[in-house]
Amino acid sequence: ARKIDEHRVSELHFMPGWLQMLLEVLDADASLPSVRVVPTGGDWVRTEMVRELRRAAPQVRFAGLGGATETAIHNTICEPSELPAQWPAVPFGRPLPNNVCRVVAADGADCPDWVPGELWVSGRGIARGYRGRPDLTAERFVGYDGRIWYRTGDVVRYLPDGQLEFIGRAEGSVKIRAY
């Protein structure tokens, strides 16, 4: 926190856990006046943490990012101006430019709003597959409607405003370095 102030750091691209640790070391009346932009993702982005960040850095532009390593890390963004009380976490948001998303039911059909399904992503940043793992590549990279899609294993649902909300991982799995 002292180094951020000393060097007038204006952008922090932290994992949510690191951002939470930073906010926890600040005194109640401390602030981060130089911080202007904070994109974060890779884990749950709690709305209370964003509120704490906005108290410490009132001029901050905040964005929650979603995505997988197989899709060049981030492929969705949510830049909320307000944080509704019913949000436990910032949604994944909407696809970034040159990306598309589907919420897919077990039978391969697209899910309507509010119905959970697996997040499939496609776009310019998608990987070609797993090196030396044709079996895993065939399972996770699938063709549909003229595109190659990556099956993320994330369970999401569409909100009525078109944003994607992260619910959890399929089968309660934990993903570590794409496995």
Residue, then its C-alpha position, 0 to 999 in steps of 0.5 A: a500500500r505504501k509503494i502504491d502511494e509512493h510511486r503513484v500507481s494508477e493501475l492494479h491488475f490483481m487476482p481478487g485474493w491479492l486485491q482483498m489482501l491489499l484492502e485489508v492492510l489499509d487503515a479505515d481512513a486510508s485511501l489509494p488516491s492514485v489508483r484509477v483502473v482495477p481489472t480483476g478476475g480468475d476467482w470470485v469477485r465479491t461485491e463487498m470487496v469492490r465496495e471497499l475498493r471504491r471507498a479507498a479509491p473513489q475515482v477507480r474504474f473497476a472491471g471483473l473479468g472471466g475466462a479460461t487459460e484456453t481462451a487467452i485468459h479473459n473473454t468476458i467483462c463486467e464493468p458495473s456502475e452499481l452493485p445490486a444488493q442481490w449480487p453475491a459476486v460480480p457476474f462474468g458479464r458479456p463477451l469481450p470483442n471477437n469472443v462469443c459465449r453459449v450456455v449449454a444444457a447437457d443435451g447440447a441445447d442453448c439454455p434460456d435466462w436463469v437456467p444453468g448450463e456449461l459455459w462454452v466460449s469461442g473466438r479469436g483467442i481460443a487455443r488449438g487444443y492441448r499439446g500432446r493430449p489429443d484425448l483431452t482436446a477432443e473432449r474440450f474443443v468441440g465443433y458447433d455451428g461452424r465454430i470451434w468452442y471450448r467447453t470450460g467446465d464452468v456452470v453459468r446462467y444468463l441473467p435477463d440483461g444478457q450478462l453471464e453469472f458464474i455459479g460454480r464448476a461442473e461436478g464440483s471440480v477445481k481447475i488448476r493449470a487447465y486440468 
